[in-house]
Amino acid sequence: MAGRRVALKALDWVAFAERVPPNQRGMFNALKSRSDAIAAKLTSLPETATVIDWSFYRGAVAQAGMVDEFEKKFSALLIPEPVDTQTSTINAQEAESSKSASAYVEGSKARIAQYETELNKFKNMIPFDQMTIEDLNDTFPETKLDKVKYPYWPHKPISDL
């Protein structure tokens, strides 16, 4: 059972190490060594608890009812395992994170397509030193002067002085 539990919680330490920033490498190494120590201790434990030979103790202990009392108390002893309350929360966070990550990837693909069209525009345009003002305004419409908004450009009207 311990081996099965460890196998269910196996981590990809190589992929984890790739994502750790250099300034946190020491904390990562401490976490990995602690995790390895706990995993080694878990794997060293047996699957089931060892069975107590009560008949041996009945013959070895001089007081008659003591072993029967211990056996009754031991069989009544129930050690509860902690209830996992965080797995559902973690799974919900993971689903939300994967949803936001996929939305980010789709947005990034759209931005990449936009940037590639802009890059093609820059690759196919006339060299800047050979452009006329009309070519510049056609290639970059945002540079075209707005005569309605700025009729006196590059000068200010006398009324603004």
C-alpha positions in Angstrom: 0.0 0.0 0.0 2.9 2.4 0.8 4.4 1.7 -2.6 1.1 2.3 -4.4 0.7 5.6 -2.5 4.2 6.7 -3.5 3.6 5.7 -7.1 0.4 7.8 -7.3 2.2 10.9 -6.1 5.3 10.6 -8.3 6.7 13.9 -9.5 8.7 14.7 -12.6 11.6 16.3 -10.9 13.5 17.0 -14.1 10.6 19.1 -15.5 10.2 20.7 -12.1 13.9 21.6 -12.0 13.7 23.3 -15.4 11.1 25.7 -14.1 12.9 26.7 -10.9 14.7 30.1 -11.0 18.4 30.1 -10.2 17.9 32.1 -7.0 15.6 29.4 -5.6 17.8 26.4 -6.6 18.9 25.8 -3.0 15.3 25.7 -1.7 14.4 23.3 -4.6 17.3 21.0 -3.7 16.2 21.0 0.0 12.7 20.1 -1.0 13.8 17.3 -3.3 16.1 15.8 -0.7 13.4 16.0 2.0 10.9 14.4 -0.4 13.3 11.7 -1.3 14.0 10.9 2.4 10.2 10.7 3.1 9.7 8.5 0.0 12.5 6.2 1.1 11.1 5.9 4.6 7.6 5.1 3.2 8.9 2.4 0.9 10.8 0.8 3.8 7.6 0.4 5.7 5.7 -2.9 5.2 2.4 -3.0 3.4 0.5 -4.3 6.6 1.4 -4.1 10.2 3.1 -7.1 11.7 0.9 -9.6 13.5 1.4 -9.9 17.2 1.8 -13.5 18.5 -0.4 -13.2 21.6 0.1 -16.9 22.5 3.8 -16.3 22.9 3.2 -13.4 25.3 0.6 -15.4 27.3 3.3 -18.1 27.9 6.0 -15.5 28.7 4.2 -13.1 31.0 3.6 -14.3 34.5 0.5 -12.2 35.3 -2.5 -14.1 33.9 -5.0 -11.4 32.7 -2.5 -8.8 31.5 -2.0 -10.1 28.0 -5.7 -10.6 27.4 -6.3 -7.1 28.5 -3.6 -5.7 26.2 -5.0 -7.8 23.3 -8.5 -6.5 23.9 -7.2 -2.9 24.0 -5.0 -3.4 21.0 -7.8 -4.8 18.9 -10.1 -1.9 20.0 -7.5 0.7 19.1 -8.4 2.5 15.9 -6.0 5.0 14.5 -7.9 7.3 12.1 -6.3 8.3 8.8 -6.5 11.9 8.0 -9.3 12.9 5.5 -8.1 14.4 2.3 -9.9 17.8 2.1 -7.6 19.6 -0.3 -7.5 17.4 -3.4 -10.8 18.7 -4.8 -9.6 22.3 -4.2 -6.3 21.6 -5.9 -8.0 19.9 -8.9 -10.4 22.9 -9.3 -7.4 25.2 -9.2 -5.6 23.0 -11.8 -8.6 23.0 -14.1 -8.9 26.8 -13.8 -5.2 27.3 -14.4 -5.3 25.0 -17.5 -8.3 26.9 -18.8 -6.5 30.3 -18.4 -3.3 28.8 -19.8 -5.1 27.5 -22.9 -6.8 31.0 -23.3 -3.4 32.6 -23.0 -2.0 30.2 -25.7 -4.9 31.0 -28.0 -4.3 34.7 -27.5 -0.6 34.3 -28.1 -1.3 32.5 -31.3 -3.5 35.4 -32.5 -0.8 37.9 -31.5 1.8 35.8 -33.3 -0.3 35.9 -36.5 -0.7 39.6 -36.1 3.0 40.2 -35.6 3.8 38.0 -38.6 1.6 40.1 -40.8 3.3 43.2 -39.5 6.7 41.6 -40.1 5.7 40.7 -43.7 4.6 44.4 -44.2 8.1 45.6 -43.0 9.9 43.0 -45.1 8.0 44.0 -48.3 7.9 47.7 -47.9 10.1 50.2 -49.8 13.4 50.9 -48.0 12.9 54.0 -45.8 15.6 56.0 -47.5 13.8 55.6 -50.9 10.3 56.5 -49.6 8.4 59.5 -50.6 6.0 61.2 -48.2 3.1 59.5 -50.0 4.7 56.1 -49.7 5.3 56.8 -46.0 1.6 57.8 -45.5 0.5 54.7 -47.4 2.7 52.3 -45.4 2.1 54.0 -42.0 -1.3 55.7 -42.1 -0.8 57.0 -38.5 1.9 59.4 -39.8 -0.4 61.2 -42.2 -1.1 64.8 -41.2 -4.7 65.6 -40.2 -5.3 69.0 -41.9 -8.6 69.3 -40.2 -7.3 68.8 -36.7 -4.0 70.6 -37.2 -4.5 73.0 -40.1 -1.3 75.1 -39.3 1.1 72.3 -38.6 4.1 72.6 -38.0 3.2 76.2 -36.9 0.8 77.3 -34.2 -1.9 79.7 -35.1 -1.5 83.3 -34.0 -4.5 83.0 -31.7 -2.6 80.3 -29.6 0.4 82.4 -29.0 
